[in-house]
Amino acid sequence: MEMTDGAGVLTQKNDYSVWAIPPEDVRERLKKLMGALRSEFGGPEIFQPHITVVGAMSLTEQEALEKFRSACEGLKPYQAKADSVVAGAFPSQCLYLLFQSTPEVMDASAHCCRQFGYKRSNQYMPHLSLLYGTLTKEEKKKAQEKAYLLDESINGMNFQVSRLALWITDREDKGNLETWKLIAEGSLSPN
């Protein structure tokens, strides 16, 4: 639904999410793993490997961009350390790589949530989805085993997050995620 304010500015609201983006070499490694899992177990393609920092919230594009810029400006690069491959309960968390809830990781998410005025309904669980879909318990166990077979050191993955991305992530799109769209990327500043 498109609306304009008194000055004719578009005020359409969308669901926006903030993602931490791994460095290029890690992204390529993860894409390879995700592609192999998807070819065996199905599910939509996940656009790019990411750790959700702030979940979907309804904003206008201008609001989202302003909040995203201030979130990036006030945040230093931080380390993300993987813990284990986990089978989850939701299609968007069918199989994911769980990251350690270090103070750095938790503070980064809390900082971004403050900038967006986002209130979490549960504790932040830093994770990177490897496979979207609805699998049986047995299929999830097979997918989990396959992940370790394809990349045996996956749970030792460790990298620096120095980029965030702002995406439209329509919560109503339960299918192939065609409505999801990259809006902006930002670098975190070391100072």
N, C-alpha and C positions, 0 to 999 in steps of 0.2 A: 504494500500500500504506500503510494507516494503522497507526500504532503509537502506544502511549502509554508514557510513562515511569512510574516507580513512583507518582508523584503524580497520574496520570491526565491529564497534559498531552499534548496531541496532538504527536507528533514526526514527522509525515509529512514526507518530503523532496520538494522540487520543484526544478526548474532555475530559477535566478534570474539575471537580467541587470540591469546598471545602464546607463541611457541618459542622455545629455545631450540636453535638450529645447531646441530653438531658440525664440526669442521668438515671440509670437502672429503678428505680421505676416509673419515669415519662414516660419512653419509654414503659413500660408494660401497663400503663394506656392508652397511646395513641394508642398502637397496638390493644388493645381491642376495642376501639372506631372505629379505622380505619377498623378493620375486620368486625364489625357490619354494618358499613356504606357500605362497599364493598359488603357484602352478600345481602344487600337490593337493592343497586343502581348499582352494577357491577363495572367494571374497573379493571386494573391490580393491583397487589399487590405492594405497595410502600415498598422497602426493609427494611428501618428502618426510624422511625420518625426523621426528621432532619430539620434544618433551613439552607437554602442555604446562605452561606457567600460570596462566589465568584462563579459566573455563569460559564457555560461551556466555556473553552478556549482551543485551539489546541496547544498541546505541546508534546515533547517526554516524555517518562516515567522518564528518568533521570532528565530532566528539571523540571518536575512537582514535583518529590520527593525532589529535592534541594530547590525549592521555598516553598514547603509545610513545610519542616523542619524549614526554617528560619521564616516562618509565625508563627509557633507554639512557637518557642523559644522567640520571641519578644512580646508575648501576654499573659496578665494575665487573669485568669478566670473572667467571668462577668455575671451579672444577666440578665435574659430574662423574661419579663412580658407580658403575653398574654393580648390582648385587646378584640377581638371578632372573631366569626366564620363568614367568608365572602365567598360568592359565586363569583368565578372569571370568567374571559372571556376565559381562555386557558385551554385545557385538563389537563395540569400539575398543574393548579391552579383552578380546578373545584370547590373544597371546601377546604378552608384553614383557619388556625388559624393565625390571624394577630397579630404581636407582637408590643409593643410600640417602637417607634424610639427614645429610650433614647440615650443620648450622649455615654454611654458605648457600646451599641449595634452598633451604627453608627461608632464609632471609631474602633471597632473590625473588622468590614467589611472593612473600609477604610485602616486599617493596612494591612490586608490580600491582598486586591486589589493592594496596593503598592508593596508588595513582589512579586506578580505574574505579575505586569505590566499590570493589567486588567483595562480597561477603561469602565465604566458603560455608557449605552446609556440613562438610566433614573435614577431617584433617587432610592436608595436602599430601598426596602420594605421587612423588616424582616417578614417571614411567614413560617409556617409549613403546608405542604399539607396534608390534611386528606383524600382526595379522588381524584383520577385521572379519567378523562373520559369526555365524551361529553353528557351533560344532557340538557334538555329543561329548560327554566326559572322556570317553575312550579316544575320540578323535583329537581332543585337546592334548591328552597325554602323549599321543603319537606325534603331534605337531611340536610339543615341547621337546621330546626326545630328538626329533629331526633337527630342531634348531641347534641343539648341542652337537649333533653329528656334523652339521654344515659349518659350524663355527664354534669349535670346542673351547675357545677362550673368551666367548661372548660375555660371561659373567665377570670377567676381569677388565672389561672395557673401561677406560678412563680418558676423559678429554676435557678441554677447556671450552666453556660456552662463552663466545664473544659476540654472538649475533642473536637477535630476537626477530621474530616475524609476526605481523598482524594479519590474520586471516578472517574472511567471512566463513563461518562454520554453521550453517543453517541446521538447527537442532531437529527440524522436521524432515531433513533429507536422510532417510534410513537406508537408501538404496546404494547407488554407485557414487555418491558424493559429488555429482556433477555441479552442484551449486556452490561448492567450496571454492574460494578464490583468494589468492595472495593479494593483499592490499599494500603492504609496506614492509621493508626490512630495515633494521637499524643496528648499528654497531655499538657495543658497550665500550665505555671509555675507561682506560686503565687508571686515570687520575681521579 
